[in-house]
Amino acid sequence: MSAILTPTPPIADPAQAALAALARAGLRAAEDARRANTYMVVAEDGEVQHISPHDYLLMRQEQATLPEAQNGTTSH
């Protein structure tokens, strides 16, 4: 899982930098939960959920493919 934590170039926009830092923190939390053989506690839409690190990483991968569709951009 550490291969996911690749270095990223500095981000000029503070809001984007904060989002990137939160994303890295989530990956580190998933790695720690995997090592401890425990679930992660996450809040989504105001609801607290207990999910496995594996499921969390799958969810992150799915979300990573969505921004292109959410922005309304298409590849031609």
Summary of the structure (lengths in Angstrom):
residues: 76
radius of gyration: 14.3
end to end distance: 33.1
largest distance: 44.8
contacts: 146
relative contact order: 0.12
helix: 57%
strand: 13%
